[in-house]
Amino acid sequence: MHSALLPNGKLVTANDYAYDIYGTRIFCMDQSCSVPVIFIPPSKEKSGYFKTSGKGLSVHNPDCGFFQTLSFQNTVAKVQEYQKAIQSSSSPNEITVRMNLNSLDPDYSPRVLEKEEKEHKKEETIKIKKDNNTPQSISSLKSIKKLFTSTEPDILASILVSIKGLKIPISELIRPCLDAHNALWSDSLNQSIPYFVHGKVEKVIRREKVWYINLSTEEDVYFSLVIFEPYFKYFDLKDSELLNKEILAYGLLKKNNYTKDRQSTEMIIKTQKYIEFL
């Protein structure tokens, strides 16, 4: 762990921790756990960090995000939880990561130099180990999957994503499909930026001019990935490769106000590169 909880309920990062200031009463930052932890000073190979002793009460409980390796979906949930705690701390430890997936868009024509590329030079990363840095940029769904399956959840919770001139907590950009649907219909999403959603493919509908990939919401709402005819050529996945698969998808979200029997959310995608299997 790279953050720990103090007796007063505030967070301290391993980079800021000092025994003579904070003492030895420090705890796991996961609210479902909060067991005592110890500080491991930095070495030549690693930055300082916190860990349980593995003895007595200093053992993570099974619901803790640090108890075992998490699935992508569970990591997203824990990062949402931790990001709220980190953002509310007096001195949040923030990491800025640039996101630009323009190269995946079949309609995109690259410019010589974009504003985001200039900003990239100014962005910072945090060093966890000498051979393991958080990425400076995100350019594919595969890189998002790798980030969430290889990085500690408290580090992920420190990430702000730089996109279209905004810096947004990564937990706000990656959501379960039902959560994204509810946020869209409650008007709490920024509809000018793309989002990542994850869910299980429930049905694939192929019509002459449009294809729909419906994700399961377990509620009486629709959530569909939509591919229009001009982009069929960029999409050769078969129904059997999609059905009942957990996927991550990327795109702009919009309300479908023409569905009368229930609320419906659509994500328009142009290529199968906007889908990553989980």
VMD Tcl script that draws the C-alpha trace (Angstrom):
set ca {
  {0.00 0.00 0.00}
  {1.15 3.52 -0.73}
  {-1.36 5.27 1.53}
  {-2.39 4.56 5.12}
  {-4.97 5.84 7.56}
  {-4.05 7.87 10.64}
  {-5.96 7.65 13.97}
  {-7.69 10.96 13.13}
  {-9.12 9.45 9.93}
  {-6.81 11.30 7.55}
  {-4.65 9.64 4.91}
  {-0.86 9.82 4.73}
  {1.19 8.67 1.76}
  {4.33 6.59 2.10}
  {6.29 9.43 0.49}
  {5.15 11.84 3.23}
  {5.24 9.48 6.20}
  {7.67 10.22 9.04}
  {7.67 8.35 12.35}
  {8.43 11.43 14.46}
  {5.43 13.28 12.95}
  {2.80 10.55 12.60}
  {3.88 7.89 15.10}
  {3.37 4.17 14.64}
  {-0.43 3.96 14.88}
  {-1.25 3.64 11.18}
  {-3.94 1.53 9.57}
  {-5.05 0.01 6.27}
  {-6.81 2.67 4.19}
  {-9.64 0.32 3.16}
  {-12.66 1.25 5.29}
  {-13.79 -2.39 5.39}
  {-10.44 -3.40 6.87}
  {-8.59 -0.67 8.86}
  {-6.22 -3.20 10.47}
  {-2.84 -2.01 11.84}
  {-0.04 -1.75 9.29}
  {3.67 -1.03 9.42}
  {5.87 1.24 7.35}
  {8.66 -0.21 5.20}
  {11.31 2.45 4.49}
  {12.52 3.04 0.92}
  {15.42 1.05 -0.51}
  {17.47 1.20 -3.68}
  {14.87 -0.91 -5.47}
  {11.61 0.36 -3.99}
  {9.95 3.45 -2.65}
  {8.61 3.26 0.89}
  {5.26 1.54 1.43}
  {2.88 0.20 4.07}
  {2.01 -3.45 4.72}
  {0.45 -5.72 7.30}
  {2.75 -7.76 9.51}
  {0.77 -10.93 8.80}
  {0.48 -11.62 12.53}
  {-2.25 -11.13 15.10}
  {-4.69 -8.38 14.09}
  {-2.43 -7.11 11.31}
  {-3.96 -9.23 8.54}
  {-6.17 -7.84 5.76}
  {-9.75 -9.08 5.86}
  {-11.27 -10.83 2.79}
  {-13.27 -7.73 1.72}
  {-10.17 -5.53 1.62}
  {-8.81 -4.40 -1.74}
  {-5.32 -5.49 -0.63}
  {-6.29 -8.98 0.56}
  {-5.72 -10.62 -2.82}
  {-5.34 -9.83 -6.52}
  {-8.60 -8.29 -7.77}
  {-10.45 -8.80 -11.02}
  {-10.70 -5.82 -13.37}
  {-14.30 -5.24 -12.31}
  {-13.53 -5.39 -8.57}
  {-10.52 -3.13 -9.03}
  {-12.74 -0.49 -10.67}
  {-15.12 -0.66 -7.69}
  {-12.30 -0.34 -5.14}
  {-10.69 2.54 -7.03}
  {-13.99 4.43 -6.90}
  {-14.07 3.90 -3.14}
  {-10.43 4.89 -2.59}
  {-10.53 7.86 -4.93}
  {-13.20 9.52 -2.81}
  {-11.02 9.11 0.28}
  {-7.90 10.40 -1.48}
  {-9.66 13.41 -3.01}
  {-11.06 14.39 0.39}
  {-7.63 14.26 2.07}
  {-5.88 17.54 2.89}
  {-2.99 16.90 0.48}
  {-4.05 14.37 -2.18}
  {-1.18 12.64 -3.95}
  {-2.19 13.07 -7.60}
  {-0.71 11.50 -10.73}
  {-1.62 12.95 -14.11}
  {-1.85 10.58 -17.08}
  {-2.62 11.76 -20.60}
  {-5.33 9.92 -22.55}
  {-5.54 10.04 -26.33}
  {-7.19 7.22 -28.26}
  {-7.46 9.16 -31.53}
  {-5.27 6.63 -33.32}
  {-8.01 4.00 -32.92}
  {-10.55 6.12 -34.81}
  {-10.70 5.09 -38.50}
  {-11.79 8.65 -39.39}
  {-8.91 10.33 -37.57}
  {-6.24 12.23 -39.48}
  {-3.22 12.95 -37.25}
  {-1.86 16.46 -37.06}
  {1.82 17.29 -36.87}
  {1.56 18.44 -33.26}
  {-1.50 18.53 -31.03}
  {-2.07 20.61 -27.97}
  {-2.32 17.44 -25.86}
  {1.11 16.37 -27.08}
  {2.55 19.66 -25.82}
  {0.85 19.15 -22.47}
  {2.27 15.63 -22.29}
  {5.74 17.03 -21.61}
  {4.49 18.71 -18.43}
  {2.80 15.68 -16.91}
  {4.12 13.77 -13.95}
  {4.32 10.14 -12.96}
  {4.92 8.46 -9.63}
  {7.71 5.93 -9.26}
  {6.66 2.75 -7.44}
  {9.72 0.72 -8.29}
  {12.67 1.68 -10.43}
  {11.42 -0.67 -13.15}
  {7.68 -0.04 -12.79}
  {6.18 3.39 -13.44}
  {2.59 4.32 -14.04}
  {2.21 5.07 -17.75}
  {2.56 8.63 -18.97}
  {-0.23 8.11 -21.48}
  {-3.16 5.86 -22.37}
  {-3.58 5.13 -26.05}
  {-5.62 1.90 -26.18}
  {-8.15 -0.16 -24.26}
  {-5.47 -2.79 -23.81}
  {-3.37 -0.27 -21.88}
  {-6.36 0.50 -19.62}
  {-6.85 -3.22 -18.96}
  {-3.16 -3.67 -18.19}
  {-3.15 -0.65 -15.89}
  {-6.08 -1.97 -13.84}
  {-4.74 -5.50 -13.61}
  {-1.13 -4.67 -12.74}
  {-1.28 -1.58 -10.50}
  {-2.22 -1.31 -6.83}
  {-5.73 0.14 -6.34}
  {-4.54 3.01 -4.13}
  {-2.13 4.12 -6.87}
  {-4.94 3.92 -9.43}
  {-7.07 6.03 -7.12}
  {-4.44 8.78 -7.31}
  {-4.66 9.06 -11.10}
  {-6.20 12.05 -12.85}
  {-6.72 11.56 -16.58}
  {-5.91 14.51 -18.82}
  {-8.43 14.61 -21.66}
  {-9.66 17.52 -23.79}
  {-8.13 20.08 -21.44}
  {-9.74 18.53 -18.34}
  {-8.26 16.48 -15.52}
  {-10.74 13.87 -14.35}
  {-10.36 11.17 -11.66}
  {-9.92 7.85 -13.44}
  {-12.73 6.30 -11.38}
  {-15.19 8.73 -13.01}
  {-14.18 7.67 -16.52}
  {-14.46 3.90 -16.03}
  {-17.82 2.55 -14.85}
  {-20.05 -0.52 -14.92}
  {-22.58 -0.07 -17.72}
  {-25.54 0.34 -15.35}
  {-23.66 2.94 -13.32}
  {-22.83 4.84 -16.52}
  {-26.47 4.65 -17.61}
  {-27.76 6.01 -14.29}
  {-25.17 8.81 -14.27}
  {-26.10 9.79 -17.84}
  {-29.82 9.91 -17.15}
  {-29.31 11.88 -13.94}
  {-27.27 14.39 -16.00}
  {-24.16 13.90 -13.89}
  {-21.85 12.95 -16.80}
  {-19.87 15.28 -19.04}
  {-21.39 14.36 -22.40}
  {-18.58 16.00 -24.37}
  {-16.00 13.39 -23.34}
  {-15.85 9.63 -23.99}
  {-16.13 7.04 -21.21}
  {-15.12 3.45 -20.60}
  {-17.85 1.01 -19.56}
  {-17.64 -2.67 -18.68}
  {-20.30 -5.34 -18.70}
  {-21.39 -8.71 -20.09}
  {-22.69 -9.05 -23.65}
  {-26.29 -10.29 -23.48}
  {-27.44 -10.06 -27.10}
  {-26.16 -9.12 -30.56}
  {-28.67 -7.74 -33.07}
  {-27.54 -7.27 -36.68}
  {-29.83 -5.27 -38.94}
  {-29.22 -4.03 -42.48}
  {-28.04 -0.55 -41.50}
  {-27.06 -0.89 -37.86}
  {-25.77 -3.45 -35.37}
  {-26.46 -3.48 -31.62}
  {-24.42 -5.16 -28.89}
  {-26.59 -5.19 -25.78}
  {-24.95 -5.36 -22.36}
  {-26.69 -6.94 -19.38}
  {-27.82 -4.38 -16.78}
  {-29.85 -6.67 -14.49}
  {-32.43 -3.86 -14.39}
  {-35.24 -2.74 -16.69}
  {-33.04 -0.53 -18.86}
  {-31.19 -0.91 -22.17}
  {-27.48 -0.34 -22.69}
  {-26.24 -0.88 -26.24}
  {-23.07 -0.47 -28.24}
  {-24.11 0.75 -31.70}
  {-22.25 0.24 -34.99}
  {-23.58 1.91 -38.15}
  {-23.23 0.49 -41.65}
  {-20.20 2.59 -42.81}
  {-18.18 1.01 -40.01}
  {-19.19 -2.65 -40.45}
  {-15.90 -3.20 -42.31}
  {-13.97 -2.39 -39.13}
  {-15.87 -4.97 -37.12}
  {-15.38 -8.67 -37.90}
  {-16.10 -10.19 -34.48}
  {-18.68 -12.97 -34.67}
  {-21.69 -13.28 -32.38}
  {-20.17 -16.36 -30.75}
  {-17.05 -14.36 -29.88}
  {-19.14 -11.71 -28.11}
  {-22.07 -13.43 -26.40}
  {-21.71 -13.86 -22.62}
  {-18.26 -12.25 -22.66}
  {-17.18 -9.58 -20.18}
  {-15.93 -6.59 -22.17}
  {-14.61 -3.08 -21.76}
  {-15.92 -0.56 -24.32}
  {-15.04 3.05 -25.11}
  {-17.03 5.90 -26.62}
  {-19.43 8.79 -26.20}
  {-22.65 8.05 -24.32}
  {-26.05 9.34 -25.36}
  {-29.65 8.92 -24.33}
  {-31.99 7.16 -26.74}
  {-35.24 9.05 -26.26}
  {-37.10 6.99 -28.84}
  {-37.40 3.88 -26.66}
  {-40.82 4.16 -25.07}
  {-40.99 1.15 -22.76}
  {-37.79 1.83 -20.80}
  {-34.76 4.11 -20.57}
  {-32.06 3.35 -23.12}
  {-28.40 4.38 -23.34}
  {-26.24 4.02 -26.43}
  {-22.50 4.12 -27.01}
  {-21.58 4.67 -30.66}
  {-18.45 2.77 -31.72}
  {-16.70 2.75 -35.09}
  {-14.33 -0.20 -34.76}
  {-13.78 -3.32 -32.70}
  {-10.65 -1.62 -31.35}
  {-13.10 0.17 -29.05}
  {-13.75 -3.18 -27.35}
  {-11.39 -5.12 -25.09}
  {-12.24 -8.55 -23.67}
  {-11.86 -8.89 -19.91}
}
mol new
graphics top color blue
foreach p $ca { graphics top sphere $p radius 0.5 }
foreach p [lrange $ca 0 end-1] q [lrange $ca 1 end] { graphics top cylinder $p $q radius 0.2 }
display resetview
